[in-house]
Amino acid sequence: YFPTKEDLVYWRLESFEDELLATVRDRAPGESPLAAFGRFVLVQRGLLASDDPGARERLTAMTRMIVESPALLAREREVFAAYTASLAALIASEPGSGSDVEAWVAANAMIGAHRALVDHARSRIVAGAAPKTVAREVRARGRAALALLERGLGGYAVAR
């Protein structure tokens, strides 16, 4: 049972959020939330990582359905907002995280990087790029985005 039609598309995102939060929460001493986030977000998942011969067609069809649906895009914004709030709350609860404003800014920056990677992947998929090519591009752009964030957030809320 899915409460909304949009949940038919996004039902796996709850486990994505749980895994993301666990990665940040359970990071090693000396590791920043950003470093843990980076490890998590650079892992290829789903159809983008699939070797199934039909994955490209399914990925393209799913991507087109999402980008052409205002309702799905609105639901996705809600999901990303929830991710941001959960990540901010987790970071704010940790020693050395500073104020809730700092935690909110850090979480928004991290989730913003993830959203940018999702948008890039979608634009390339719709343009007809092969999933393996898109996966390489996403990793490269992800590393660059994380390096940019590292300059500001690298020493923030390091685990003890």
N, C-alpha and C positions, 0 to 999 in steps of 0.2 A: 504494500500500500504506500502510495506517495501522496502527501498532502496537496501538492500542486503539480501542474504539468512540468514546471521548470525543475522540480525535484527529480523528475525522471532523468534529466540530463546531468544534474549536479549531485546526485546522491552519494557519490564517492568522496566528495569534498570534506565531509566530516572526518573521515579517517585521515585525509591529508592534513587537516588542521591538528588532529591528535598527534600524528607523527612529527609534525613541525614543532609543536610545543614540547613534546618529549625530547626531541633532539636538543632544543635550547635549554630546557630544564635540567637535563642529565649530562650536560657538557662537562668536560674534564676541568679540574682546577687549572687556572691560568688561561682558560679559553673564553673569549668574549662571546656575547650573544650573536654578534655579527659573524664571527668565524663559524659557529655552529650552524647558523642560518645558511651560510654559504655552502657548507658541506651538504646540507639537506637539499637546497634548491638546485644545485648543479647536477643532481642525480636525474637521469632521464627516466621518465615513467610513461606508462600507458602506451597508446598507439604510436607515439613518437619514438619509442624505444623498441617497438615490436619488430620481429623478423618475419612475422606472418605475411605471406604474399598479398593478402587482401587488406592489410592494414592501411596502405596508402589511400585506397578508395574510401574506406570507412572514416579515416582521419579527415580527408577532404570533405566528405559529406557532413560530418559532425561539425567541422569548423565553419562551413558555409551556413549551416543551420543556425549556429550561434551568432555569427556576425550579422546575419540578416534578420534576427529577431530582437526587437526592442525589449520584449519581456524577458528573454534569456539574459540579455546584457544587463538589464536592471537587477535581475536576481543575482547575477555574478557580482555586481557592485556591492550588493548586500552581503554576500559571502565574504568578499575581500574586506569589507568594513568590519565584519565579525572577527576575521583573522587578526586584523590590526588591533582591535580592542582586546582580544585574548592575549596576543603577544605583548602588548603594552602592560596589561595587568600582571602577566608573568614576570616581565622585566622589573616592573615597579616593586614587586614583592621581594626582590633580591637585595641583599646588603650591597651598598655602594652604588646603587642605581640612581641616586639623586632624587629629584622630584618626579612626581607623576607626569609633569610636562616633558621632562627629558625622556622618560620612558616612552611616552606617546610619540615624540618626535622620532626616536630611534625606530620604533615599530613601524611608523608610517614610511620611513625611508626604506626599511627592509622590504615591506610588502609592496611599496612602490616599485622597487627594483624587480620583484617577482611579476608584478602586473605588466611592466614594460617588456619583460621577456615573453610573457604569454601573448601580448599584442604583437610583438615581432614575429613569433612563431606563426601566429594566425595569418598575418599578412603574407608571409612567405608560402604558407601552405595554400592559401587561396590563389597565389600567383603561380602555383604548380610546382614548387620546389619539392624535391624528394625528401622524405622524412629524415634520412641519414644526414643529408646536407643541412636541413633545418636544425637537427640535433647538434651538429658541430657548430653552427652559427650561434645557437642559443648558449652553448657552453662558453664560447669565446666572448660573446657579449655579456654573459653573466659574470665571467671573471673580470672583465673591464668594469662593469657596474660595481661589483663588490670591491674592487681596488679603489674606486672613487669613494665609496662609503668608508672604506678602511681608513682613509686619511682623516676622517672626522669621528668615526665611531670605533675604531680599532681598539682603543684602550678603555672604552666605556663598559662599566658593569662586568668586569672580568671576574669569572668564577673564582672563589677562594677554596 
